[in-house]
Every structure is written in structure tokens, then in C-alpha cells.
Amino acid sequence: MAHAENASGAEPEQQHPIGLYLKIWGLLFVLSTLSYMVDYFQFQGMLRWSLILIFMVLKAGLIVAVFMHMMWERYALIYLITVPPLAILVLVAFMALESNYVYLLRMVYLSGFG
């Protein structure tokens, strides 16, 4: 079965049901309410920051997955989520490997032995 093409020759964009968007907006509202409740109940310390970060990541993930149409592009979503943290981890590993060298250079030149 052939796909219908529009005037530009490209395949038509997939339209998603309005109910999906309304459900996502509702879920974003609930997550935002929970995020504000963290301040309202005056949670402190690691619990507070953990909850704020969890709600932030969940909201960002929903926005990216649904409103940026990446939920239907599996590999794009996988790469979007995994590549930046992996790049940061590689840079942190480079800094950790070079830290002893930099520390030794500072000790040599700042202590007057250089």
C-alpha cells in the first residue's frame, strides 16, 4: 500500500490525538504541583534536592518525548538521553586522570623547587 504524499513530495506528518496532549499537559501539571509541594512542606537537605531534580527530569523527559515528537523516534531519544551524560563522564575521567599530574606540577613550581 503506497503512502500519500503532499505537494512537496514528502510523506505527510503523523498527527497525534489531542487526548494524548491533554493527558501529558495534565501530567505536567501534577508533576509541577508535586514540585511546589516540596517547598510547601518545607523538605530539607538531600530529600528536597532529590525530589526537585526527579520532578524536573520527569517534566523535561515528557516535554522532549511528546511535544518534540521524539517518543516515536526511538533512536533519537536514546541518543539524546545517553550521549551528553556519557560525554560529561568522559571529560570527568580525563580530569581525574590529569589531576595528579597537575597537583605534582603545582607542588614543584609553587614550593620553590622549580
Residue pairs with C-beta under 8 A, 6 or more apart in sequence:
3 11
3 12
4 11
4 12
5 11
5 12
6 12
14 72
20 66
21 66
21 67
24 62
24 66
24 67
27 62
28 59
28 62
28 63
31 55
31 58
31 59
31 62
32 55
32 59
34 51
34 55
35 51
35 52
35 55
35 56
35 59
38 48
38 51
38 52
38 55
43 51
61 81
64 70
64 77
64 80
65 71
65 77
70 76
70 77
70 80
71 77
108 114
